[in-house]
Amino acid sequence: MTTPRTSEQVGPEIVLPTKWGELRIVSRNNCLLIFRRPWEDIPFLRLHSACMFAESLGSLDCDCGLQLDCSLKYIAKFGGAIVYLAQEGRGIGLSGKIAAIALQQGEGIDTATSYLRLGHAPDPRNYEHVVSLLKSVDFPSQLKLATNNPSKIQAVSDMGYVVDRFKLEFEVSPAVLSYLDEKRAHLGHYD
């Protein structure tokens, strides 16, 4: 095991045996960096926010679990990293997410509108801990960011990284297709 550069930056590094193989993990402020070396010349990176419903309960109406699974398979094969952010419900928490879903189901509105009705921005996440986590493992300054979200691309670029967008490929249900259409229409996401 290696130790972090300073205890203020990150916690200790561990090796976690998984169904995808051994992955390395470090943390800071409830965010995890899940990674595997060696990585490609331009390594893969995914910024992923927690989604209890899809990842733990098997919810079929969002793409979060599919994106995480696809990303883990990719880094197991080619190397790279996932920054796993404890930002359930795009940062409004589990209770806020449940309130937003109740509005969506009760009134037939989309996610972005339900967030606004609850007094939140449609995507209030921040990525302040990403840089220290990536620096702790000497992650290169040019990367392939797995996202359809232009605000994530901007945030990582603003941190000083050269970003190439990487599109994850996976099969989706009709409910997930509807959710992806919502994100394109209301949040400006890419296809």
N, C-alpha and C positions, 0 to 999 in steps of 0.2 A: 504494500500500500504506500501511496505517496501522501505527503502532508501538504496542505495549502500553503501559499506564500506567506500569508499572515492570517491569524485566527479571526481578525476583523473582517476579512474579505469573504471567506467561505468556511463551511464546516469541513470535517474530515472527508476524505474520499473513500468510498466503499465499492466492493465488487458485489453485484447482485446477480445470482443465477436466475435466468428467466427462460420461458419457452422459446425465446428468440436467440438465446445464447447468453454469455456473460456480458453484462453491461456495467459501466462505471457510473457512479452517482456522487455528486456533491450538492450541497444546499446552501441557501442563504435566504433568510426571512421568508420561510414557507415556500420558496421556489426551489425546484430541483433542476439540476443539469444532468440529463441522462445522455451518456455518450459512449462511443466505441471508436477506438483507433485501430489500425491506421485509417485515415479518411482520405478521400479523393483530393486531387490538387485544388479543386474548388469544392469545399465540403458542403454537405447537406445540413440545413438547420430548420427546425420547426419551432415556433413559439406556440405553445399549446396551453389553453386555459382549461382548468378542471371542469368536468361535466359528469357529475355523479349519475345522472339519469341514464346517459348513454354508456358510460364506461363501467358502471357497477350494476345498473338495473336493466340494461339492454334496451333502452328506449329506441324506438325506430323512427322518431320524427326529427332527428338532427344528424349532422354528419360528424360530430365530435369523436365518437368512438371509432368510426371508420378512419378518420384522419390519424388518430393516435396509433391504431393498429398498423396502418399502412406505413407510417413513419418509423415505428419500431422495427418492422420487417426490413425497411430500407437501410436503417443504420446498422442492423445486424449483418446485412450483406455487404454494404459498401462503406460503412463508417459514417460518422457525422454526429449530430447532437440534437436533442430536444430540450428546450427550456420549458419545464412543466410549471405553469403559474397557478398558484392557489387563488384564482380569480373566477370562482364559480359564477355562472350567469353573466359573463362579460364583466365581472367585477362588482356586481351588485349583491352577491352572496346568495346562498341557497333560499333563504326566506323571500328575498326580493325576486328571485327567479320564479318561485312558486306563485307569488302574487302576479307577476307578469303573465305567466301561463294561464292563471285563472281569468285574467282579463281577455286574453286571446281566445280562450275557449268559450267564455261567457258572452263576448261581444263580437266575436269573429274578426278581431283586428290582428294586425301583424306584430311581430316582436318589437320592431323599432317604435311603433306607435304606443305599444303597451309600456315600454320603458319611459317614454316621454310623459305619458299619463301618470306614471308613478314618481315623476320628478327627476329622472335620470337621463343622461345623454344616451343615445342609442348604443354607443360602444364606449363606456367610460374607463376602459382598461388603461393601465400604464405599464411601462416596461423598464422601470428604473433599475432593477437588479440584473438585467440581462448582461450588461457589459462586464461587471465584476465576475459573473459566473463564466462567461466565455474567456475572459483573460486568465482565469485561474487554470485553464487547461491549454493555454496558448493557441486558442482557436484563430485560424487565419483571418485576415482582414477582408478577404473576398469570399463570398459564400453564395450558396443556392438556398434561398428562403422558400420553404414549402408553405405557400399561402395563396389565397384568392383575395386577401384583404389589403387594399392599397395603403391603409393607415399603418399596418405592420411594416410594410416595405419602407414607408417614409420614416417610421420610428427607428428602424435598424439602420437606415441610411444616415439619419441624424446622429447616430452614435459613432459614425465614422467608418462604417463598413461599406464595401462595394457589394451591391446586392443584385444577383440575378434571380428572377422569379422561377420557382420550380412548381409545376402543377402535379399534384398527387392524382393518381388514377385508381378509381375503385368503383364498384357497382353500387347504385343507390336505388332505394325504393321510391315509389311515387310520392310518399310523404316527405322524404328527404329532398326530392327534386323540387317540390313546392317551397320548402324552406330555403333552398339555394336560390330559387327565383326571387324570394322575398329579400334575401341579402343583396342580390344584384340590384333590385329595384330601390331599396331603401337605404342601403349602406354603400352602394357603389362598388360592390365586389366584382371581381373578374369572373369569367366563365372557368 
